[in-house]
Amino acid sequence: MANLFSGADPELSNHEHLTPFLLACREGHVDVVRHLVQASVNMAATDSCERNCLMLAVAAKREDVIQVTTRLFWCRSCLTAFS
């Protein structure tokens, strides 16, 4: 998190096109997922196989991340629709 506060780009990705958000979803780091969403990260990002955050969380059986990302994505969609 310290790098994010110091101006690091949360949208940078590795050779598999995995962003910090996608990695956090895949690895089950719910607090990091929440923090990145609050920082307005691209929740629609996909990796090199076109898997999104929810697909990665499901494949890794990260039920807590599935619940959080589903809720956060819905909330962000509603906020966008009504602004």
Backbone as numpy.savetxt, mean C-alpha at the origin, in Angstrom:
# Nx Ny Nz CAx CAy CAz Cx Cy Cz
10.44 4.44 8.35 9.62 5.64 8.35 10.49 6.89 8.35
11.64 6.81 8.96 12.48 8.00 9.04 12.81 8.53 7.66
13.05 7.63 6.69 13.35 8.09 5.33 12.18 8.83 4.71
10.97 8.39 4.99 9.80 9.05 4.45 9.70 10.47 4.98
9.98 10.63 6.27 9.93 11.95 6.87 11.05 12.84 6.35
12.15 12.25 5.91 13.26 13.05 5.42 13.16 13.35 3.92
12.03 13.01 3.31 11.80 13.36 1.93 12.00 12.24 0.93
12.18 11.01 1.37 12.32 9.90 0.44 11.02 9.70 -0.34
11.14 9.27 -1.56 9.97 9.07 -2.43 9.33 7.72 -2.12
8.09 7.70 -1.58 7.44 6.43 -1.25 6.98 5.66 -2.49
7.12 6.25 -3.67 6.69 5.57 -4.90 7.85 4.87 -5.62
9.08 4.99 -5.09 10.20 4.28 -5.70 9.94 2.78 -5.65
10.43 2.06 -6.64 10.21 0.62 -6.65 11.50 -0.11 -7.00
11.49 -1.41 -6.72 12.67 -2.23 -7.02 12.51 -2.86 -8.41
13.37 -3.82 -8.73 13.35 -4.45 -10.05 12.06 -5.21 -10.34
11.30 -5.56 -9.30 10.01 -6.23 -9.47 8.85 -5.23 -9.44
9.18 -3.96 -9.45 8.21 -2.86 -9.37 7.44 -2.87 -8.05
8.06 -3.38 -7.01 7.45 -3.38 -5.68 7.79 -2.07 -4.98
6.77 -1.34 -4.62 6.94 -0.10 -3.86 6.97 -0.45 -2.38
7.35 0.49 -1.52 7.28 0.22 -0.09 5.88 -0.19 0.36
4.85 0.42 -0.24 3.46 0.07 0.10 3.16 -1.39 -0.26
3.53 -1.80 -1.46 3.27 -3.18 -1.88 4.05 -4.17 -1.02
5.29 -3.84 -0.69 6.09 -4.71 0.18 5.47 -4.82 1.56
5.01 -3.71 2.10 4.38 -3.73 3.42 3.13 -4.58 3.41
2.35 -4.49 2.35 1.14 -5.32 2.23 1.50 -6.80 2.16
2.48 -7.13 1.34 2.89 -8.53 1.18 3.48 -9.11 2.47
4.24 -8.30 3.18 4.91 -8.78 4.38 4.08 -8.66 5.66
2.92 -8.03 5.58 2.02 -7.95 6.73 2.33 -6.83 7.71
2.95 -5.77 7.27 3.29 -4.64 8.14 2.16 -3.61 8.13
1.13 -3.89 8.92 -0.09 -3.08 8.93 0.19 -1.63 9.30
1.02 -1.39 10.29 1.32 -0.01 10.69 1.98 0.78 9.56
2.86 0.12 8.83 3.52 0.78 7.69 2.50 1.07 6.59
1.61 0.11 6.35 0.55 0.29 5.35 -0.27 1.53 5.71
-0.71 1.61 6.95 -1.52 2.76 7.38 -0.75 4.08 7.20
0.49 4.07 7.61 1.31 5.29 7.52 1.47 5.74 6.07
1.75 4.80 5.18 1.94 5.14 3.78 0.64 5.65 3.15
-0.47 5.08 3.54 -1.76 5.56 3.01 -2.02 6.98 3.50
-1.69 7.26 4.75 -1.84 8.62 5.27 -0.93 9.59 4.53
0.17 9.10 4.00 1.10 9.93 3.23 0.68 10.02 1.76
-0.53 9.56 1.46 -1.11 9.62 0.10 -0.36 8.80 -0.93
0.10 7.63 -0.52 0.78 6.74 -1.46 -0.24 6.24 -2.50
0.26 5.83 -3.64 -0.59 5.29 -4.70 -1.06 3.88 -4.31
-2.30 3.77 -3.89 -2.84 2.47 -3.48 -3.17 1.58 -4.67
-3.16 2.14 -5.88 -3.46 1.36 -7.08 -2.19 0.84 -7.76
-1.05 1.01 -7.13 0.22 0.55 -7.70 0.18 -0.97 -7.91
0.90 -1.42 -8.92 1.02 -2.86 -9.18 2.48 -3.22 -9.38
2.79 -4.48 -9.14 4.16 -4.95 -9.34 4.37 -5.37 -10.80
5.49 -5.98 -11.09 5.81 -6.36 -12.47 4.88 -7.44 -13.01
4.16 -8.13 -12.15 3.18 -9.14 -12.57 1.75 -8.58 -12.51
1.65 -7.26 -12.36 0.37 -6.55 -12.29 -0.50 -6.96 -11.09
0.16 -7.33 -9.99 -0.56 -7.64 -8.75 -0.64 -6.37 -7.91
-1.81 -6.08 -7.38 -1.98 -4.90 -6.53 -1.81 -5.29 -5.06
-2.01 -4.33 -4.18 -1.79 -4.56 -2.75 -2.67 -5.67 -2.21
-3.92 -5.69 -2.62 -4.84 -6.70 -2.12 -4.47 -8.09 -2.61
-4.08 -8.19 -3.86 -3.66 -9.49 -4.41 -2.43 -10.03 -3.67
-1.49 -9.16 -3.39 -0.28 -9.59 -2.66 -0.62 -10.02 -1.24
-1.51 -9.28 -0.59 -1.90 -9.62 0.78 -2.66 -10.94 0.83
-3.53 -11.17 -0.13 -4.28 -12.43 -0.19 -3.33 -13.60 -0.43
-2.42 -13.45 -1.39 -1.47 -14.52 -1.70 -0.60 -14.88 -0.50
-0.28 -13.87 0.32 0.57 -14.08 1.50 -0.25 -14.41 2.75
-1.58 -14.49 2.60 -2.50 -14.80 3.71 -2.35 -13.80 4.86
-2.28 -12.52 4.51 -2.15 -11.44 5.49 -3.53 -10.85 5.76
-4.33 -11.57 6.55 -5.72 -11.18 6.80 -5.85 -9.77 7.38
-4.93 -9.41 8.26 -4.99 -8.07 8.85 -4.78 -6.98 7.80
-3.86 -7.22 6.87 -3.62 -6.26 5.81 -4.81 -6.21 4.85
-5.40 -7.35 4.57 -6.58 -7.40 3.70 -7.69 -6.53 4.27
-7.94 -6.68 5.55 -8.99 -5.88 6.20 -8.67 -4.39 6.15
-7.46 -4.03 6.48 -7.07 -2.62 6.53 -7.08 -2.00 5.15
-6.49 -2.66 4.16 -6.43 -2.06 2.83 -7.82 -1.94 2.20
-8.66 -2.92 2.43 -10.03 -2.85 1.91 -10.76 -1.66 2.50
-10.65 -1.49 3.79 -11.30 -0.37 4.48 -10.71 0.97 4.03
-9.40 1.07 3.96 -8.76 2.32 3.57 -9.04 2.67 2.11
-9.05 1.67 1.24 -9.34 1.93 -0.17 -10.77 2.44 -0.32
-11.69 1.84 0.39 -13.09 2.27 0.34 -13.22 3.70 0.86
-12.58 3.99 1.97 -12.65 5.34 2.54 -12.07 6.36 1.58
-10.93 6.08 0.99 -10.30 7.02 0.06 -11.19 7.21 -1.17
-11.81 6.14 -1.66 -12.70 6.25 -2.82 -13.89 7.15 -2.51
-14.44 7.00 -1.31 -15.58 7.83 -0.92 -15.17 9.29 -0.81
-14.02 9.55 -0.23 -13.56 10.92 -0.09 -13.34 11.57 -1.46
-12.80 10.81 -2.39 -12.55 11.33 -3.73 -13.87 11.60 -4.46
-14.83 10.72 -4.29 -16.11 10.85 -4.99 -16.89 12.08 -4.52
-16.73 12.43 -3.26 -17.51 13.53 -2.70 -16.77 14.85 -2.61
-15.55 14.91 -3.16 -14.81 16.18 -3.09 -14.90 16.95 -4.38
